[in-house]
Amino acid sequence: MGMNNTQLYALAKSYLGDGGSRFRQFCGLPSNAAWCAAFVSYIFAKGGDASLFYGGKKVVYVPSAERWLFANCANIPIYLAMPMDVLTFDWNSNGVPDHIGFVRGRKSDTEVLTIEGNTSGGIVANRVRPAKYISGCFRIGFAPSASWSADETLAIDGECGYNTIAVLQKVLKKKGCYSDKVDAILGKNTVKGIQKLCGVAQDGSWGTKTSKALQRYLGVSADGWFGVNSVKALQKWLNTQNVSTPSKTPVKPVQKTIWDNANAYARKIANDNSYHYVSYSSASYTHQCPICTRRSYDKGWNCIGFAWSVWRHGAGIPCRCNCEVINDPTADKILRSNHETAVEIVKQKTGLSQVTVVSSGGKAIPLSSLRKGDIVLLYDGKSYYHTMYYMGDSKFADSTQTRSDNIKADVTMSKAQQADIKIAIRYTGKVVL
């Protein structure tokens, strides 16, 4: 079985800086040949499911690859792009694509973060590409990399994730516009179902005409740009259509909290290299604060700064700049203090009165005792050594102590690390939105 898109993204990143000889050799290209398409073919083959791209055959000519993508995959608006969707580029707008690569995230409504081969002087590199150069954005048929449900009420967040796609397929099926299985994959037949619903040509290519037709159907401005406001309108409409017969005892909806926003922020920057901390000097381990851009001279900055950044940007808690909150010596002092002193240190450093410290008398705090949003300090019996942010459901967001592409979300903590969770810093203010 092949990799999902998250796993394939990690594989593609492992080749950053590669000069391309392995990809040319894989496709039998001469040493002076362009190899961007060979890089894409290689990644799918190495990932264990070559059939997802170009029918499992190797391809080196970008126009041929694009023709296959148009015929077999959904061409979608760039706002809906997910990591490892395939992009084709037409630099001079002459209708003939010149280049191909992968999506790694969205920088803005009109800019896409990419990972490409044969770029930046002939290597595998991360790039930022304006929408005007993109001739196609294609959804590959990966199995979803996260859990999803077609029965939930959708959050109106403007993100066309797996739940939104699954509910869309379910509603299209109810309306007789879609006959395939509900699998949360935005494939060509799903787009055809949208087009049938809106009364436009059913070619499986979600272009400007389809966007305008769906916008008119949803009653929003038909500008042809299917962005965040259009997705929110779609989610609201889907919730009105995806209504089941209520049970005798209605289930109380789960209230959204600031930690849902914080988790979404953590996942966003985990997939976006432009947010990752910059190491200015390998000798002094200096890093830039993502809030105020000042530099901090503490080796533990990455993990601590990231945790507080999730609080401030994701949850909207107005704590101080990361440079002024808690560094390694302060974290060590908190761990060695009694409870009352530790709480006072945290309050003083954060500037927050609605904050406390959770401990278990020097013993490890079990995951079952943590709450979503807790910032945990790890202590190995000798000194503090790491900080992580708790996302709930036994998963953490983490920035490891390396000068590399190091931010991760939905991480499962090792047993050794779990045994070292000695303190959790917890926000006690209002969390329900």
MIKE-354646 format. One record per atom (N, C-alpha, C): x, y, z. Coordinates in pm, whole numbers, padded with zeros to 5 digits, always signed. Layout:
BEGIN
XYZ
...
END
This chain:
BEGIN
+00085-00119+00000
+00000+00000+00000
+00088+00124+00000
+00052+00225-00080
+00131+00346-00088
+00113+00437+00031
+00192+00543+00031
+00187+00641+00139
+00070+00736+00120
+00022+00798+00231
-00074+00906+00216
+00003+01035+00186
-00069+01145+00167
-00001+01267+00122
+00095+01322+00226
+00063+01308+00355
+00153+01356+00459
+00284+01278+00458
+00275+01148+00443
+00396+01065+00439
+00477+01092+00312
+00407+01112+00200
+00478+01139+00075
+00547+01276+00080
+00486+01371+00148
+00547+01504+00165
+00678+01491+00242
+00679+01408+00347
+00802+01387+00423
+00910+01325+00334
+00869+01233+00246
+00965+01172+00153
+01022+01277+00059
+00936+01359+00000
+00983+01462-00094
+01079+01558-00024
+01048+01598+00101
+01135+01690+00174
+01273+01631+00199
+01281+01500+00209
+01410+01437+00238
+01510+01457+00124
+01461+01499+00005
+01550+01521-00109
+01581+01668-00133
+01544+01757-00041
+01575+01899-00058
+01726+01917-00078
+01762+01994-00180
+01902+02017-00212
+01963+01916-00307
+01890+01809-00340
+01942+01706-00431
+01961+01765-00571
+02073+01729-00635
+02105+01784-00766
+02040+01715-00884
+01968+01606-00863
+01884+01549-00968
+01937+01428-01042
+02060+01383-01016
+02113+01272-01095
+02032+01145-01075
+01985+01120-00951
+01907+00998-00925
+01774+01000-01001
+01714+01119-01016
+01585+01130-01083
+01602+01115-01235
+01708+01175-01289
+01737+01157-01432
+01766+01010-01462
+01846+00948-01374
+01879+00806-01394
+01754+00720-01388
+01664+00752-01296
+01540+00677-01281
+01459+00677-01410
+01459+00791-01481
+01380+00802-01604
+01465+00787-01730
+01593+00753-01715
+01678+00731-01831
+01709+00858-01908
+01725+00970-01838
+01751+01098-01902
+01901+01125-01911
+01946+01198-02012
+02086+01239-02018
+02117+01341-01908
+02243+01363-01882
+02284+01447-01768
+02245+01592-01783
+02217+01638-01905
+02182+01779-01924
+02032+01800-01942
+01951+01698-01919
+01806+01708-01943
+01734+01768-01824
+01624+01839-01853
+01537+01889-01746
+01472+01770-01676
+01455+01779-01543
+01410+01660-01469
+01300+01689-01367
+01226+01799-01385
+01120+01829-01288
+01013+01720-01287
+00971+01672-01406
+00870+01566-01413
+00926+01434-01364
+01056+01411-01388
+01119+01288-01339
+01117+01284-01186
+01135+01401-01123
+01128+01410-00976
+00990+01368-00927
+00883+01417-00992
+00747+01382-00952
+00724+01232-00970
+00765+01177-01084
+00749+01033-01109
+00823+00951-01004
+00944+00993-00972
+01028+00920-00875
+00963+00917-00737
+00909+01031-00693
+00849+01039-00559
+00729+00944-00549
+00644+00940-00651
+00530+00849-00646
+00575+00704-00647
+00676+00672-00728
+00725+00534-00733
+00791+00495-00601
+00872+00584-00547
+00940+00557-00420
+00841+00548-00305
+00729+00623-00318
+00627+00622-00213
+00541+00498-00213
+00555+00411-00313
+00486+00283-00311
+00355+00277-00386
+00317+00386-00456
+00193+00381-00534
+00211+00463-00661
+00296+00414-00751
+00325+00485-00875
+00201+00505-00959
+00098+00419-00944
-00021+00426-01028
-00099+00556-01008
-00075+00626-00896
-00148+00750-00870
-00109+00860-00968
+00007+00846-01032
+00055+00950-01123
+00095+00889-01257
+00035+00939-01364
+00064+00897-01501
+00044+00747-01520
-00053+00692-01448
-00087+00552-01462
+00025+00456-01425
+00119+00504-01343
+00229+00419-01299
+00348+00420-01394
+00336+00491-01508
+00447+00499-01603
+00534+00621-01571
+00658+00617-01616
+00749+00729-01597
+00720+00835-01704
+00731+00962-01665
+00707+01069-01760
+00811+01179-01739
+00860+01234-01848
+00961+01340-01839
+00917+01467-01913
+00809+01458-01989
+00761+01572-02068
+00639+01631-01998
+00652+01756-01952
+00547+01817-01870
+00413+01825-01942
+00406+01865-02070
+00274+01867-02137
+00205+01731-02136
+00281+01623-02148
+00219+01489-02143
+00165+01461-02004
+00242+01499-01902
+00197+01480-01765
+00070+01559-01738
+00065+01684-01787
-00053+01768-01763
-00175+01712-01833
-00159+01662-01957
-00274+01603-02027
-00329+01485-01948
-00241+01401-01893
-00288+01287-01814
-00360+01336-01688
-00307+01439-01624
-00368+01491-01502
-00507+01546-01530
-00522+01622-01638
-00654+01675-01674
-00753+01561-01701
-00705+01453-01761
-00794+01343-01798
-00831+01255-01679
-00746+01249-01577
-00765+01150-01471
-00782+01205-01330
-00753+01333-01311
-00759+01390-01176
-00845+01516-01178
-00894+01554-01062
-00971+01677-01051
-00876+01796-01055
-00904+01889-01144
-00833+02017-01145
-00912+02111-01055
-00849+02163-00951
-00923+02236-00847
-00866+02375-00826
-00945+02467-00765
-00892+02600-00733
-00775+02590-00635
-00677+02681-00648
-00558+02670-00563
-00591+02693-00416
-00702+02765-00387
-00735+02784-00246
-00766+02652-00177
-00811+02553-00253
-00846+02423-00195
-00728+02327-00191
-00610+02372-00231
-00495+02283-00243
-00451+02226-00108
-00410+02099-00110
-00353+02030+00005
-00209+01989-00029
-00126+01963+00073
+00009+01915+00046
+00010+01792-00046
+00098+01796-00144
+00123+01692-00244
+00019+01686-00354
-00072+01785-00362
-00142+01806-00488
-00034+01842-00591
-00057+01810-00716
+00043+01835-00821
+00008+01964-00895
+00109+02049-00916
+00092+02175-00987
+00168+02172-01119
+00109+02231-01222
+00182+02256-01345
+00189+02408-01366
+00297+02452-01432
+00324+02595-01446
+00343+02630-01593
+00289+02744-01630
+00304+02797-01766
+00362+02938-01752
+00495+02950-01766
+00562+03077-01735
+00522+03189-01830
+00501+03159-01957
+00471+03265-02054
+00326+03265-02102
+00239+03190-02035
+00094+03190-02063
+00063+03160-02209
+00136+03064-02268
+00111+03028-02407
+00031+02899-02422
-00019+02846-02309
-00099+02726-02313
-00020+02597-02310
+00114+02606-02306
+00200+02487-02300
+00274+02490-02167
+00248+02393-02077
+00312+02396-01946
+00463+02375-01956
+00538+02445-01869
+00683+02441-01872
+00745+02367-01754
+00667+02346-01646
+00728+02299-01522
+00621+02228-01439
+00665+02144-01345
+00572+02067-01262
+00632+02048-01123
+00547+02043-01022
+00594+02023-00885
+00480+01988-00793
+00509+01991-00663
+00410+01955-00561
+00372+02076-00477
+00248+02076-00428
+00204+02171-00326
+00258+02125-00190
+00302+02222-00108
+00332+02189+00032
+00249+02274+00129
+00174+02369+00076
+00087+02451+00161
+00044+02576+00087
-00036+02660+00153
-00077+02788+00096
-00015+02900+00176
+00047+02995+00109
+00103+03112+00177
-00004+03220+00193
-00086+03237+00090
-00195+03334+00092
-00300+03288-00006
-00404+03370-00025
-00509+03333-00120
-00455+03320-00262
-00347+03390-00292
-00298+03391-00430
-00154+03341-00445
-00099+03280-00340
+00036+03226-00347
+00039+03085-00287
+00112+02997-00354
+00119+02858-00310
+00263+02824-00273
+00279+02753-00162
+00409+02702-00121
+00431+02569-00192
+00546+02551-00253
+00570+02432-00334
+00701+02364-00296
+00715+02240-00339
+00843+02171-00340
+00860+02115-00481
+00972+02149-00546
+00990+02119-00688
+01129+02064-00713
+01142+01989-00820
+01272+01945-00869
+01318+02033-00983
+01449+02037-01006
+01508+02114-01116
+01470+02261-01107
+01488+02320-00989
+01459+02461-00968
+01569+02520-00882
+01569+02651-00865
+01670+02719-00781
+01812+02678-00820
+01842+02682-00952
+01974+02644-00998
+01993+02496-01022
+01884+02420-01029
+01893+02279-01062
+01897+02184-00946
+01819+02213-00841
+01810+02125-00724
+01664+02106-00687
+01639+02018-00588
+01507+02009-00526
+01500+02121-00422
+01397+02204-00429
+01391+02320-00340
+01247+02357-00309
+01228+02426-00197
+01100+02487-00162
+01089+02621-00233
+00972+02649-00289
+00950+02777-00358
+00814+02834-00316
+00795+02962-00348
+00664+03028-00333
+00623+03071-00473
+00506+03026-00519
+00464+03053-00656
+00333+03133-00660
+00329+03246-00735
+00203+03320-00754
+00106+03239-00839
-00021+03261-00816
-00125+03186-00887
-00122+03211-01037
-00073+03329-01078
-00079+03363-01221
+00005+03270-01308
+00103+03200-01249
+00186+03109-01327
+00135+02965-01327
+00033+02937-01245
-00014+02799-01229
-00118+02767-01336
-00091+02665-01416
-00186+02627-01522
-00278+02515-01478
-00244+02445-01370
-00331+02340-01319
-00292+02300-01178
-00393+02276-01095
-00372+02225-00958
-00456+02099-00947
-00391+01983-00931
-00459+01856-00945
-00458+01776-00815
-00578+01729-00774
-00592+01647-00655
-00563+01502-00690
-00460+01447-00628
-00423+01307-00649
-00506+01220-00554
-00533+01097-00592
-00626+01012-00517
-00567+00944-00396
-00499+01021-00308
-00447+00963-00185
-00560+00926-00090
-00538+00822-00011
-00628+00797+00101
-00610+00911+00201
-00717+00960+00265
-00705+01069+00362
-00602+01038+00470
-00526+01141+00509
-00422+01125+00610
-00471+01157+00750
-00600+01186+00765
-00657+01214+00897
-00799+01157+00899
-00852+01138+01020
-00987+01084+01034
-01089+01184+00981
-01204+01134+00935
-01309+01220+00882
-01444+01154+00904
-01549+01233+00891
-01685+01182+00905
-01776+01258+00811
-01871+01185+00751
-01971+01250+00665
-02099+01281+00742
-02099+01253+00873
-02221+01270+00953
-02212+01387+01050
-02098+01453+01056
-02080+01562+01151
-02134+01694+01095
-02170+01785+01187
-02198+01922+01149
-02066+01991+01125
-02051+02051+01009
-01922+02109+00971
-01894+02238+01047
-01769+02256+01087
-01725+02385+01139
-01719+02484+01022
-01769+02605+01043
-01769+02706+00936
-01635+02779+00944
-01530+02713+00893
-01395+02767+00907
-01330+02805+00774
-01399+02780+00662
-01343+02817+00533
-01233+02726+00483
-01209+02613+00553
-01107+02517+00513
-01176+02395+00451
-01145+02365+00327
-01209+02253+00259
-01133+02125+00290
-01145+02079+00415
-01076+01959+00459
-01155+01833+00431
-01107+01722+00491
-01167+01592+00460
-01314+01585+00500
-01352+01640+00617
-01491+01636+00659
-01581+01709+00559
-01536+01827+00515
-01616+01905+00420
-01634+01828+00290
-01527+01766+00240
-01536+01690+00115
-01630+01571+00132
-01619+01501+00247
-01704+01384+00271
-01852+01423+00277
-01882+01531+00349
-02022+01576+00359
-02071+01622+00222
-01985+01690+00146
-02021+01731+00011
-02058+01610-00074
-01979+01504-00069
-02009+01383-00146
-02141+01321-00100
-02164+01320+00030
-02289+01261+00082
-02411+01339+00033
-02401+01474+00036
-02514+01558-00008
-02533+01545-00159
-02424+01544-00235
-02436+01525-00380
-02500+01391-00413
-02467+01289-00336
-02526+01156-00357
-02677+01161-00330
-02717+01231-00222
-02859+01244-00189
-02936+01315-00300
-02868+01408-00368
-02934+01486-00473
-02921+01420-00611
-02864+01300-00616
-02853+01228-00741
-02746+01281-00836
-02648+01351-00781
-02543+01410-00864
-02411+01334-00855
-02404+01233-00769
-02277+01163-00745
-02310+01020-00706
-02241+00925-00767
-02275+00784-00741
-02159+00703-00683
-02040+00761-00674
-01926+00689-00618
-01937+00683-00466
-01841+00617-00404
-01841+00605-00258
-01803+00737-00191
-01849+00755-00070
-01810+00870+00012
-01675+00836+00075
-01568+00898+00023
-01433+00863+00067
-01348+00983+00107
-01406+01105+00105
-01336+01229+00144
-01224+01267+00048
-01222+01208-00072
-01121+01242-00172
-01187+01330-00279
-01137+01449-00298
-01194+01541-00396
-01148+01502-00536
-01208+01395-00588
-01168+01342-00718
-01248+01400-00832
-01217+01351-00951
-01279+01403-01072
-01431+01385-01071
-01480+01271-01022
-01624+01247-01020
-01695+01335-00917
-01626+01370-00809
-01685+01462-00712
-01705+01599-00776
-01604+01645-00850
-01616+01774-00920
-01727+01767-01025
-01738+01656-01095
-01848+01640-01191
-01983+01648-01121
-01991+01594-00998
-02115+01604-00922
-02149+01748-00888
-02047+01828-00852
-02069+01971-00827
-02119+02038-00955
-02058+02005-01066
-02097+02066-01193
-02238+02028-01234
-02277+01903-01207
-02414+01860-01236
-02512+01936-01149
-02477+01955-01022
-02563+02030-00930
-02585+02173-00979
-02479+02233-01035
-02485+02374-01075
-02527+02395-01220
-02536+02285-01296
-02581+02298-01434
-02477+02345-01532
-02349+02308-01511
-02244+02341-01607
-02185+02212-01664
-02103+02226-01766
-02044+02109-01831
-01968+02022-01732
-01993+01893-01738
-01937+01799-01640
-01806+01740-01693
-01697+01819-01680
-01568+01774-01729
-01470+01741-01616
-01511+01760-01490
-01425+01727-01377
-01315+01827-01352
-01318+01941-01422
-01218+02046-01404
-01285+02166-01339
-01246+02195-01215
-01310+02300-01137
-01243+02434-01169
-01284+02494-01279
-01228+02622-01319
-01317+02738-01278
-01291+02855-01339
-01364+02977-01304
-01513+02962-01329
-01550+02896-01440
-01692+02880-01475
-01765+02798-01368
-01703+02690-01322
-01763+02608-01216
-01772+02686-01086
-01666+02761-01053
-01667+02841-00930
-01781+02942-00932
-01797+03012-01044
-01905+03112-01053
-02042+03046-01041
-02059+02931-01107
-02189+02862-01102
-02221+02817-00960
-02121+02762-00889
-02144+02718-00752
-02167+02837-00659
-02095+02946-00681
-02118+03066-00601
-02260+03119-00620
-02307+03120-00744
-02445+03164-00768
-02544+03070-00699
-02516+02941-00705
-02603+02842-00640
-02609+02866-00489
-02494+02906-00431
-02487+02929-00287
-02532+03068-00246
-02552+03156-00344
-02601+03290-00315
-02493+03386-00268
-02369+03365-00312
-02261+03458-00276
-02209+03524-00403
-02124+03624-00385
-02069+03697-00499
-02000+03603-00596
-02044+03605-00723
-01991+03513-00824
-01871+03576-00893
-01757+03581-00821
-01636+03642-00875
-01541+03540-00936
-01575+03410-00928
-01491+03307-00985
-01375+03265-00899
-01357+03332-00783
-01249+03295-00691
-01311+03219-00574
-01293+03087-00573
-01355+03006-00468
-01261+03000-00348
-01265+03108-00269
-01178+03123-00153
-01251+03098-00023
-01199+03157+00084
-01247+03126+00219
-01395+03158+00237
-01443+03272+00185
-01584+03307+00203
-01676+03213+00127
-01633+03170+00010
-01714+03076-00068
-01718+02939+00000
-01604+02896+00056
-01603+02768+00127
-01692+02774+00251
-01690+02886+00322
-01779+02901+00438
-01926+02892+00395
-01959+02956+00284
-02096+02949+00233
-02132+02805+00197
-02037+02734+00136
-02060+02593+00103
-02083+02511+00229
-02001+02533+00332
-02015+02458+00457
-02150+02484+00523
-02193+02611+00523
-02324+02644+00581
-02436+02572+00505
-02427+02575+00373
-02530+02508+00291
-02529+02358+00315
-02411+02298+00321
-02402+02153+00343
-02464+02115+00478
-02444+02199+00579
-02504+02169+00710
-02656+02171+00704
-02712+02256+00618
-02859+02258+00606
-02910+02135+00531
-02827+02077+00445
-02868+01962+00365
-02837+01829+00432
-02737+01828+00519
-02691+01703+00581
-02759+01684+00716
-02892+01679+00713
-02971+01670+00836
-03028+01529+00849
-02996+01463+00957
-03050+01329+00984
-03173+01341+01073
-03249+01232+01079
-03364+01230+01169
-03314+01236+01313
-03359+01336+01390
-03305+01351+01526
-03345+01234+01615
-03255+01198+01703
-03285+01094+01801
-03374+01151+01910
-03431+01062+01993
-03519+01108+02101
-03442+01193+02200
-03314+01164+02217
-03231+01244+02306
-03126+01314+02222
-03152+01440+02186
-03058+01511+02099
-02918+01518+02163
-02818+01498+02080
-02681+01507+02128
-02640+01654+02133
-02592+01697+02247
-02550+01835+02262
-02424+01859+02180
-02424+01958+02092
-02305+01982+02009
-02184+02022+02094
-02069+01977+02051
-01947+02011+02122
-01912+02156+02091
-01891+02235+02196
-01859+02375+02175
-01715+02391+02127
-01695+02481+02034
-01561+02508+01985
-01487+02595+02086
-01361+02566+02107
-01281+02640+02205
-01164+02709+02138
-01098+02793+02217
-00979+02860+02164
-00872+02758+02128
-00877+02640+02191
-00775+02540+02163
-00797+02474+02027
-00921+02474+01978
-00944+02428+01840
-00872+02521+01743
-00878+02653+01771
-00806+02748+01687
-00656+02728+01700
-00609+02706+01824
-00466+02687+01847
-00415+02563+01774
-00493+02454+01778
-00452+02332+01708
-00445+02354+01557
-00543+02428+01505
-00542+02457+01361
-00419+02539+01324
-00382+02634+01410
-00262+02716+01387
-00137+02629+01388
-00128+02538+01486
-00010+02450+01495
+00003+02364+01370
-00110+02310+01323
-00105+02227+01201
-00067+02310+01079
-00114+02434+01076
-00084+02521+00962
+00065+02547+00952
+00128+02588+01062
+00270+02622+01052
+00358+02498+01043
+00304+02382+01084
+00381+02258+01067
+00396+02226+00919
+00303+02273+00836
+00307+02247+00692
+00356+02366+00611
+00412+02467+00679
+00450+02590+00610
+00588+02634+00655
+00688+02609+00572
+00826+02641+00610
+00850+02789+00634
+00767+02877+00579
+00791+03019+00597
+00768+03062+00742
+00703+02977+00824
+00681+03010+00964
+00792+02955+01054
+00878+02872+01003
+00972+02803+01090
+01084+02895+01135
+01132+02871+01254
+01230+02957+01315
+01362+02953+01239
+01429+03067+01235
+01552+03081+01160
+01670+03079+01256
+01768+02999+01226
+01890+02994+01306
+01993+03087+01244
+02034+03188+01318
+02124+03288+01261
+02271+03252+01275
+02307+03175+01375
+02448+03144+01396
+02461+03011+01465
+02530+02917+01400
+02546+02785+01460
+02632+02791+01585
+02711+02897+01598
+02799+02908+01715
+02722+02951+01840
+02629+03045+01824
+02558+03098+01942
+02415+03048+01953
+02370+02968+01857
+02234+02912+01862
+02128+03021+01872
+02141+03127+01798
+02043+03236+01807
+01926+03209+01714
+01808+03247+01759
+01686+03224+01682
+01599+03349+01684
+01516+03363+01582
+01430+03480+01573
+01292+03451+01630
+01246+03542+01714
+01111+03530+01770
+01009+03555+01660
+00910+03466+01643
+00812+03483+01535
+00712+03594+01562
+00713+03650+01683
+00618+03756+01718
+00681+03895+01701
+00798+03917+01761
+00856+04051+01759
+00981+04060+01672
+01030+03950+01617
+01148+03940+01531
+01279+03964+01604
+01276+03978+01737
+01402+03990+01809
+01471+03855+01816
+01600+03858+01851
+01675+03735+01858
+01695+03692+02004
+01688+03564+02026
+01705+03509+02159
+01828+03419+02159
+01910+03429+02265
+02036+03355+02269
+02027+03236+02362
+01926+03155+02341
+01907+03041+02430
+01880+02918+02345
+01955+02810+02367
+01943+02691+02282
+01804+02629+02290
+01732+02650+02399
+01599+02591+02412
+01490+02671+02346
+01529+02776+02274
+01429+02869+02220
+01326+02801+02131
+01368+02712+02045
+01275+02655+01948
+01149+02600+02013
+01165+02507+02106
+01048+02440+02162
+00965+02533+02250
+01032+02614+02333
+00958+02704+02421
+00888+02813+02340
+00962+02874+02248
+00903+02980+02167
+00785+02931+02087
+00793+02810+02036
+00684+02754+01957
+00559+02735+02044
+00575+02680+02164
+00460+02656+02251
+00386+02786+02284
+00462+02890+02320
+00396+03017+02351
+00337+03081+02226
+00399+03059+02111
+00345+03112+01986
+00209+03053+01957
+00190+02923+01987
+00061+02859+01966
-00045+02923+02055
-00009+02952+02179
-00102+03021+02269
-00140+03157+02213
-00039+03235+02178
-00065+03373+02142
-00136+03386+02008
-00085+03321+01907
-00143+03335+01774
-00265+03246+01753
-00257+03122+01800
-00366+03029+01775
-00485+03049+01866
-00458+03057+01997
-00567+03067+02095
-00605+03211+02124
-00522+03306+02083
-00553+03447+02106
-00529+03492+02249
-00450+03417+02324
-00418+03458+02461
-00310+03565+02456
-00335+03684+02513
-00239+03794+02499
-00121+03783+02594
-00046+03672+02584
+00075+03662+02665
+00184+03748+02603
+00291+03767+02676
+00397+03855+02629
+00472+03793+02511
+00558+03874+02453
+00644+03826+02346
+00719+03703+02392
+00742+03609+02301
+00811+03485+02336
+00947+03509+02400
+01016+03617+02357
+01149+03645+02411
+01143+03678+02560
+01027+03721+02610
+01014+03766+02747
+00942+03666+02836
+00905+03550+02783
+00823+03459+02863
+00912+03368+02947
+00939+03250+02901
+01012+03153+02983
+01125+03093+02900
+01247+03102+02951
+01360+03041+02883
+01405+02916+02960
+01514+02855+02919
+01560+02732+02983
+01584+02747+03133
+01662+02849+03178
+01687+02862+03322
+01557+02883+03402
+01463+02962+03343
+01337+02986+03413
+01255+02857+03422
+01251+02780+03313
+01179+02652+03315
+01238+02559+03420
+01370+02557+03430
+01436+02472+03529
+01401+02518+03670
+01393+02651+03689
+01358+02706+03820
+01215+02669+03858
+01125+02675+03762
+00985+02638+03786
+00977+02493+03833
+01050+02406+03766
+01046+02263+03797
+01103+02233+03935
+01196+02316+03981
+01260+02291+04111
+01191+02365+04226
+01089+02445+04195
+01020+02524+04298
+00899+02450+04353
+00851+02496+04470
+00724+02442+04519
+00611+02499+04434
+00492+02444+04454
+00380+02477+04365
+00349+02627+04365
+00340+02687+04484
+00302+02828+04493
+00405+02917+04423
+00532+02887+04443
+00637+02967+04380
+00635+02949+04228
+00613+02825+04183
+00608+02798+04039
+00496+02876+03973
+00378+02880+04038
+00264+02954+03984
+00297+03102+03974
+00361+03159+04075
+00395+03301+04075
+00497+03333+03965
+00592+03243+03945
+00691+03266+03839
+00621+03270+03703
+00532+03172+03680
+00461+03166+03552
+00376+03291+03531
+00304+03333+03634
+00220+03453+03622
+00303+03577+03593
+00415+03589+03662
+00502+03704+03643
+00561+03707+03503
+00607+03591+03455
+00672+03585+03325
+00575+03602+03209
+00455+03548+03222
+00357+03557+03113
+00277+03685+03117
+00267+03746+03236
+00180+03862+03249
+00034+03825+03255
+00005+03697+03279
-00133+03649+03285
-00170+03613+03428
-00289+03655+03471
-00337+03616+03603
-00415+03485+03597
-00475+03457+03481
-00556+03335+03465
-00470+03222+03412
-00375+03180+03491
-00284+03074+03453
-00240+03001+03580
-00217+02872+03570
-00174+02794+03686
-00074+02689+03643
-00021+02619+03741
+00074+02512+03716
+00016+02382+03770
+00018+02277+03689
-00032+02146+03730
+00087+02054+03751
+00091+01987+03865
+00201+01893+03894
+00145+01773+03967
+00230+01674+03987
+00189+01552+04056
+00291+01513+04162
+00333+01616+04237
+00426+01592+04346
+00559+01533+04302
+00607+01575+04185
+00734+01523+04135
+00720+01399+04049
+00603+01337+04049
+00579+01219+03966
+00533+01263+03826
+00537+01170+03734
+00493+01200+03598
+00343+01229+03595
+00304+01328+03517
+00162+01359+03498
+00111+01271+03384
+00014+01184+03409
-00037+01098+03302
-00110+01180+03195
-00111+01131+03074
-00178+01202+02965
-00325+01223+02996
-00384+01130+03070
-00526+01141+03104
-00556+01262+03192
-00453+01316+03257
-00471+01432+03345
-00445+01564+03274
-00396+01557+03151
-00370+01680+03076
-00498+01730+03009
-00502+01860+02983
-00612+01920+02910
-00558+01981+02781
-00644+01983+02680
-00606+02045+02554
-00557+02187+02581
-00441+02223+02525
-00386+02356+02545
-00277+02364+02649
-00256+02258+02727
-00150+02259+02828
-00012+02268+02760
+00077+02344+02821
+00217+02347+02781
+00294+02265+02883
+00357+02155+02838
+00422+02064+02932
+00573+02084+02932
+00632+02076+03052
+00776+02086+03069
+00830+01948+03105
+00932+01905+03035
+00989+01772+03057
+01116+01782+03141
+01126+01695+03241
+01235+01696+03339
+01283+01553+03358
+01413+01530+03339
+01466+01394+03343
+01524+01355+03478
+01496+01434+03582
+01549+01406+03715
+01673+01488+03746
+01732+01546+03641
+01850+01630+03660
+01824+01774+03621
+01755+01792+03509
+01726+01928+03462
+01612+01926+03360
+01557+02044+03339
+01458+02062+03233
+01526+02040+03099
+01454+01977+03001
+01518+01959+02871
+01427+01981+02750
+01294+01994+02769
+01211+02013+02649
+01072+02062+02688
+01006+02131+02591
+00869+02181+02608
+00786+02136+02488
+00660+02096+02514
+00569+02060+02406
+00429+02115+02437
+00350+02135+02334
+00213+02184+02349
+00116+02066+02328
+00020+02049+02421
-00071+01935+02416
-00194+01969+02333
-00218+01890+02225
-00329+01913+02134
-00455+01835+02171
-00445+01747+02273
-00556+01660+02308
-00544+01525+02241
-00621+01428+02288
-00623+01293+02230
-00484+01232+02223
-00402+01257+02326
-00267+01200+02340
-00172+01247+02230
-00201+01362+02167
-00115+01415+02061
-00059+01551+02101
+00061+01581+02051
+00131+01703+02087
+00175+01777+01960
+00198+01908+01976
+00267+01987+01875
+00406+02014+01930
+00506+02008+01842
+00644+02005+01890
+00736+02078+01794
+00835+02149+01850
+00944+02204+01772
+01073+02153+01834
+01140+02063+01765
+01257+01997+01821
+01376+02090+01826
+01475+02056+01908
+01591+02142+01926
+01695+02115+01818
+01658+02148+01694
+01752+02136+01582
+01736+02259+01496
+01837+02290+01417
+01829+02403+01326
+01789+02350+01188
+01663+02302+01181
+01616+02239+01057
+01465+02260+01047
+01407+02199+00947
+01262+02206+00924
+01196+02118+01029
+01160+02176+01147
+01144+02093+01264
+01010+02103+01334
+00914+02178+01284
+00786+02193+01353
+00693+02080+01312
+00632+02014+01411
+00544+01902+01384
+00416+01916+01464
+00306+01863+01412
+00178+01862+01481
+00127+01719+01489
+00037+01694+01585
-00023+01561+01604
+00083+01454+01627
+00181+01489+01711
+00291+01399+01743
+00252+01310+01860
+00287+01183+01852
+00269+01091+01965
+00398+01092+02047
+00388+01128+02173
+00506+01137+02259
+00556+00998+02296
+00687+00982+02301
+00746+00854+02339
+00717+00822+02485
+00726+00694+02522
+00704+00652+02660
+00804+00719+02754
+00930+00732+02705
+01033+00796+02789
+00997+00941+02816
+00949+01011+02714
+00910+01150+02734
+00789+01160+02825
+00691+01070+02810
+00574+01073+02897
+00612+01062+03043
+00713+00981+03069
+00758+00963+03208
+00824+01088+03263
+00861+01182+03173
+00930+01304+03217
+00839+01426+03220
+00708+01408+03196
+00615+01522+03208
+00593+01549+03356
+00659+01650+03409
+00650+01678+03552
+00565+01800+03583
+00547+01889+03485
+00468+02010+03508
+00393+02045+03379
+00268+02091+03396
+00191+02145+03284
+00149+02287+03319
+00171+02379+03228
+00127+02518+03247
-00008+02531+03179
-00110+02570+03255
-00248+02566+03208
-00314+02704+03215
-00379+02742+03105
-00457+02864+03103
-00593+02837+03165
-00636+02920+03260
-00761+02897+03332
-00868+02999+03298
-00843+03084+03199
-00943+03182+03159
-01050+03120+03071
-01132+03203+03011
-01241+03155+02927
-01186+03092+02800
-01230+02969+02769
-01179+02899+02653
-01286+02869+02549
-01413+02874+02587
-01520+02843+02492
-01547+02965+02406
-01554+02945+02275
-01580+03055+02182
-01727+03090+02179
END
